[in-house]
Amino acid sequence: MPEASYDLLLQEANRRGVDPDALADELLRTGLRASTGDLQSALAGLAELRTRLPDIDGVTLAREARTELEHRGA
């Protein structure tokens, strides 16, 4: 653990009045639980959004945009 991170851990443990090892364990468990839940929720949300979006052909979209810009410039 980098020294600055360890110092922060010690400061927070002292502030809370807990053992630094216990605080590190708590932070690790909390962080892993939160990130797993957030990731699963985000992936589910993206999958649901994807089902509502039309199929998009990027090349066709770019060609149409280029044509539109050329017509505006003419």
C-alpha positions as CSV (number, residue, x, y, z in Angstrom):
1,M,0.0,0.0,0.0
2,P,1.5,3.4,-0.9
3,E,2.5,5.4,2.2
4,A,0.0,8.2,1.5
5,S,-2.8,5.7,1.3
6,Y,-1.7,4.0,4.5
7,D,-1.5,7.4,6.3
8,L,-5.1,8.2,5.2
9,L,-6.2,4.8,6.4
10,L,-4.5,5.4,9.8
11,Q,-6.1,8.9,10.1
12,E,-9.6,7.6,9.3
13,A,-9.2,4.6,11.7
14,N,-8.1,7.0,14.5
15,R,-11.0,9.3,13.7
16,R,-13.4,6.4,13.9
17,G,-11.6,4.8,16.9
18,V,-11.2,1.5,15.2
19,D,-8.3,-0.8,14.3
20,P,-6.7,0.1,10.9
21,D,-6.9,-3.6,9.8
22,A,-10.6,-3.7,10.7
23,L,-11.3,-0.5,8.8
24,A,-9.3,-1.8,5.7
25,D,-11.4,-5.0,5.8
26,E,-14.7,-3.0,6.1
27,L,-13.7,-0.6,3.2
28,L,-12.7,-3.5,1.0
29,R,-15.9,-5.5,1.6
30,T,-18.1,-2.4,1.1
31,G,-16.2,-1.4,-2.1
32,L,-16.5,-4.9,-3.6
33,R,-20.2,-5.2,-2.8
34,A,-21.0,-1.8,-4.1
35,S,-19.1,-2.1,-7.3
36,T,-20.5,-5.6,-8.1
37,G,-24.0,-4.3,-7.5
38,D,-23.5,-1.2,-9.5
39,L,-21.9,-3.1,-12.4
40,Q,-24.7,-5.6,-12.6
41,S,-27.3,-2.8,-12.4
42,A,-25.5,-0.8,-15.1
43,L,-25.2,-3.8,-17.4
44,A,-28.9,-4.7,-17.0
45,G,-29.8,-1.1,-17.7
46,L,-27.7,-1.0,-20.8
47,A,-29.1,-4.3,-22.1
48,E,-32.6,-2.9,-21.6
49,L,-31.7,0.3,-23.4
50,R,-30.2,-1.6,-26.3
51,T,-33.4,-3.5,-26.9
52,R,-35.2,-0.2,-27.4
53,L,-32.7,1.3,-29.8
54,P,-33.1,0.8,-33.5
55,D,-30.4,-1.0,-35.4
56,I,-27.9,1.7,-36.6
57,D,-25.5,1.3,-39.5
58,G,-22.7,3.6,-38.7
59,V,-21.4,3.8,-42.2
60,T,-24.8,4.7,-43.6
61,L,-25.3,7.3,-40.9
62,A,-21.9,8.9,-41.7
63,R,-22.6,9.0,-45.4
64,E,-26.0,10.6,-44.8
65,A,-24.4,13.2,-42.5
66,R,-21.7,13.9,-45.1
67,T,-24.3,14.4,-47.9
68,E,-26.3,16.7,-45.7
69,L,-23.3,18.8,-44.9
70,E,-22.3,19.0,-48.6
71,H,-25.9,20.2,-49.5
72,R,-25.7,22.9,-46.8
73,G,-22.4,24.1,-48.1
74,A,-23.5,24.3,-51.8
